[in-house]
Amino acid sequence: MTQVHYFTFSPFAENTYIIYDDTKECIIVDPGCYTPAERDELSQFISDNALTPVRLINTHCHLDHVFGNRYVADTYQLPLEIHEGELPVLNSFPMTVQMYGIPATQQSPDPDPNKFIKEGDTIRFGNTELEVRFTPGHSPASVSFYCANSNFIIGGDVLFQGSIGRTDLPGGDMDTLMQSIKREFLSLPDNVVVYSGHGNPTTIGQERKTNPFILQYQL
């Protein structure tokens, strides 16, 4: 069975995910570990559970989701995988951290991605398969990862418990985001668990019934 563990890291309260199964292979999604203590916490969980990281993936490349990319890539010798449409966001990281006044000691240049993932791809590790779903709107080319066998989706900053991702950042667009939610999230069964980039997990059914943005757009 595929399991999901998450940490909440950095002043942005970003959720970093480790997904693993009985083979002990795991993938690391959106490492937002910001401080040495947070990086140690991530690695300690991997060590304590005898996991073997095999892939490093970003749902999208806003700064709070990529703080730990360099650490994970160097520590576990993993190439970075993103959607090609997120490259401009990734490349803007040095300028963005300066805008936010983040200390230079917390800034690590991101590794260049050596593999691009696309809509319809399958992320495979151990006995697990995740379907790549294209979910832009919060960022230009965000992707989400759906596990049909274990009923969950790793959604980045697309759909939250009672909310949605902001669309006022470069590359964001409200109509695009709402169509992504309709096409790639609300097409899933109600019992699918949504693991978001911030906040607590929710379900498709709960958001279908109560999320004010979904109700307003009559999706």
C-alpha positions in Angstrom: 0.0 0.0 0.0 1.2 3.5 -0.9 1.6 5.8 2.1 1.8 9.6 2.3 3.7 11.5 4.9 4.0 15.3 5.0 6.0 17.9 6.9 5.0 21.6 7.2 8.2 23.7 6.6 9.4 27.3 6.4 7.7 30.6 7.3 5.3 29.9 4.4 3.9 26.8 6.1 4.5 24.7 3.0 3.7 21.0 2.9 6.6 18.7 1.8 5.6 15.2 0.8 7.3 11.8 1.0 5.4 9.1 -0.8 6.4 5.5 -0.3 5.2 1.9 -0.3 6.2 -1.6 1.0 9.3 -1.7 -1.2 10.7 1.2 0.8 11.3 3.2 -2.3 10.0 6.8 -2.0 9.7 10.0 -3.9 10.1 13.5 -2.5 7.6 16.1 -3.7 8.1 19.9 -3.2 10.8 19.9 -0.6 10.3 23.1 1.2 12.8 22.5 4.0 14.2 25.9 4.8 16.5 25.5 7.8 19.1 23.0 8.8 16.7 21.6 11.4 14.0 21.1 8.7 16.5 19.4 6.4 17.5 17.1 9.3 13.8 16.3 10.0 13.3 15.3 6.5 16.4 13.1 6.4 15.7 11.6 9.8 12.2 10.4 8.7 13.8 8.8 5.6 16.5 7.1 7.7 14.1 6.0 10.5 11.8 4.3 8.0 14.7 2.8 6.0 13.4 4.5 2.8 15.3 4.9 -0.4 14.5 8.1 -2.3 14.4 7.5 -6.0 12.8 10.7 -7.5 12.7 14.4 -6.7 9.7 16.2 -8.2 8.1 19.7 -8.0 4.4 20.2 -8.5 5.3 23.8 -9.4 8.3 26.0 -8.7 7.2 28.8 -6.4 10.0 29.6 -3.9 8.3 27.9 -0.9 8.1 24.6 -2.8 11.7 24.5 -3.9 13.8 25.7 -0.9 15.0 22.1 -0.4 15.6 21.1 -4.0 19.4 21.5 -3.8 19.6 19.7 -0.5 17.6 16.7 -1.7 19.4 16.5 -5.0 22.8 16.6 -3.4 22.0 14.3 -0.5 20.3 11.6 -2.4 21.9 12.1 -5.8 18.6 12.7 -7.5 17.9 14.8 -10.6 15.1 17.4 -10.4 11.9 16.7 -12.4 9.4 19.5 -13.3 7.0 20.4 -16.0 8.9 22.4 -18.7 6.4 25.2 -18.4 7.6 25.9 -14.8 11.2 26.7 -15.9 10.6 30.5 -15.9 9.3 30.2 -12.4 12.3 28.1 -11.3 14.7 30.5 -12.9 13.2 33.5 -11.1 14.1 32.0 -7.7 17.2 34.2 -7.0 15.2 37.4 -7.8 12.1 36.2 -5.8 14.1 35.4 -2.6 15.6 38.9 -2.8 12.2 40.4 -3.1 11.0 38.6 0.0 14.2 39.6 1.9 15.2 36.0 2.6 18.7 35.9 4.1 21.5 34.8 1.8 22.3 31.9 4.2 18.9 30.4 3.3 19.3 30.7 -0.5 20.5 27.7 -2.4 20.7 27.7 -6.2 18.3 25.1 -7.7 19.7 22.2 -9.6 18.8 22.3 -13.3 16.1 19.8 -14.1 17.3 17.0 -16.4 13.9 15.5 -17.0 10.6 17.1 -17.8 7.3 15.5 -16.9 4.2 15.9 -19.0 0.5 15.5 -18.7 -0.5 11.9 -19.0 2.9 10.6 -17.8 3.1 8.0 -15.1 5.4 8.4 -12.1 6.6 5.0 -11.2 8.5 3.8 -8.1 8.4 0.6 -6.1 4.9 -0.8 -6.7 3.3 2.6 -7.0 2.0 4.5 -10.0 1.0 8.1 -10.0 -0.9 9.7 -13.0 0.4 13.2 -13.9 -2.5 15.7 -14.3 -1.9 19.1 -15.8 -3.3 21.7 -13.4 -2.2 25.2 -14.3 -3.8 28.4 -13.0 -1.9 29.0 -9.7 1.3 28.8 -11.7 1.9 28.4 -15.5 2.3 24.7 -15.6 1.5 23.1 -12.2 1.1 19.4 -12.2 -0.7 17.1 -9.7 -0.2 13.4 -9.0 -3.1 11.0 -8.7 -2.9 7.5 -7.2 -6.0 5.6 -8.2 -5.1 2.5 -6.2 -4.7 4.4 -2.9 -7.3 7.1 -3.5 -5.3 10.3 -3.2 -4.0 13.2 -5.2 -0.9 15.4 -4.5 -2.3 18.7 -5.6 0.3 21.4 -4.9 -1.4 24.8 -4.6 -4.5 24.1 -6.7 -7.2 23.1 -4.3 -7.2 23.6 -0.5 -9.5 22.8 2.3 -12.2 25.4 1.8 -10.1 27.5 -0.6 -8.0 27.5 -3.8 -4.5 28.6 -4.9 -3.9 32.3 -5.3 -3.9 33.6 -8.9 -2.3 37.0 -8.5 1.3 35.8 -9.0 3.0 35.8 -12.5 1.5 33.1 -14.6 -1.7 32.8 -12.5 -5.2 33.0 -13.9 -8.5 32.4 -12.1 -10.4 30.9 -15.0 -7.6 28.6 -15.9 -7.3 27.4 -12.2 -11.1 26.8 -11.9 -11.1 24.8 -15.2 -8.1 22.8 -13.9 -10.1 22.0 -10.7 -13.2 21.0 -12.7 -11.3 18.9 -15.2 -8.6 17.2 -13.0 -10.0 17.2 -9.5 -13.8 17.2 -9.6 -13.7 14.3 -12.1 -12.3 12.1 -9.4 -14.4 10.1 -6.9 -15.6 11.8 -3.7 -13.5 9.7 -1.4 -10.2 10.7 -3.0 -8.0 12.5 -0.4 -6.5 15.8 -1.6 -3.0 16.5 -0.2 -2.4 20.2 -0.7 0.6 22.4 -0.7 -0.6 24.2 2.5 -3.0 23.3 5.2 -4.8 20.0 6.1 -5.8 17.2 3.8 -9.4 17.2 2.5 -11.5 15.1 0.1 -13.0 15.7 -3.3 -16.4 15.2 -1.8 -16.0 17.7 1.0 -14.7 20.4 -1.4 -17.4 19.6 -4.0 -20.1 20.3 -1.3 -18.6 23.1 0.8 -15.8 24.9 -1.0 -17.1 28.5 -1.7 -15.0 28.9 -4.8 -16.4 25.7 -6.4 -19.9 26.6 -5.4 -19.5 30.2 -6.7 -18.3 29.0 -10.1 -21.0 26.3 -10.1 -18.5 23.7 -11.2 
